Amino acid sequence: MAWMHKRNLTVLNEFILIGITDLPELQAPLFGLFLIVYMVSVVGNLGLIILTKVDSRLQTPMYFFLRYLAFTDLGYSTAVGPKLLVDLAVDDHAISYSWCAAQVTVFGVFIISELFILSAMAYDRYVAICNPLLYTVIMSQRLCQALVAILYLYSVFLSLLTIIKIFTSSFCGYNVIRHFYCDTQPLISLLCSDTLEIKLIILIFSAFNLVSSLLIVLVSYTLILVAILKMNSAEGRYKSISTCGSHLTVIVIFYGTLFFMYVMPKSSDSFDTDKMASLFYTLVIPMLNPMIYSLRNKEVKNALLRTWRMCAIILLKIHCSIC
C-alpha cells in the first residue's frame, strides 16, 4: 500500500482508488473474471440493442424500453468496468481529477435512468394487460420517446448538479478514495468545506428517485395482479404472467441490491460488503439483464434464431461465391 502514501499530495490533481484488493496474488484471477463478466455484458447488451432495432417483430413499446434498458446497462458498466480492469492489470490506482468527475457524472446519469426505465416498463406492462384495446393508442411512439427523453434529461440535470456541487468545493490534501470507482459518498468524505448542502441534495433526490420509481412499479403490478385474478381463462392468466416474468426478475434483482446496500444496517465489515454489492450492480446486473430477457422471452429467442439463420445463410452464400 506504499502507493497510497506516495500519492497523498498537497496539490490535488488526482485521486487514488483503493480498488477491490491489495493482494497481488488475487489481481490476475479477478482481472480474468471481471474481463469475462464485462465482455459478456457488452456483447449481450449490444446484441439486444441491435436486435430490438432491426427485427420488425420487436417494434413495440416494450422492446423500445428494453433497448434503452440495455443501452443504460451498457453505459454504467462501461463507466466503471474498463477502469477497474486497468487497475487490476497495472499496479497504478490513480485517476485524474477530470476523469474522476467524468466517471461520477456518467455513472450517475445511467444509474438514475435505470430506475425510471424500469418503472416505465412496469407502466407499459400495466397498460398492455389492463387496457389491451387501447395499448397502441396510450403507449404511442411519441409518448415512449418523450418519456425516455425526459428521464435522460432529468438524470443529466441531477448528475451535473451533484458533481458541480462536489467539485466546486474544497478538497483536503488526502486524495485516497475508499472505493474501486469514483462515487459521490467517498468523494464527499474528502471535502474540507461544509458538506451539509451536498448531503441534503443527494439524500432528498435519492429518496425521491427510489421511492417514486418503486411506487410506480408497485402500483402497476398491484393493478396487473388484480386484473389477472379477474381473468376467467387459465391460458390468459399464464400469458399475462409470462409477459411480466423477465421484468419482475430484473426488478427484484436490481431493487434488492439497492435495498441491501442502503437500507440494511451497517456493521464493522460493511465496507467490504458494500464493495461486493457495488460490484454486483455495476458489473453483474448489466451482464444478467440480457440473459434474463433472452432466456425467458419467447419473442427475443425467436428473433435471435431468425438472426442466426440469416447470418448463416449470408455466410454460406459468401463461401459459395468464393468457391
Order of alpha helices (4+ residues) and beta strands (2+ residues): alpha-beta-alpha-alpha-beta-alpha-alpha-alpha-beta-alpha-alpha-alpha-alpha-alpha-alpha
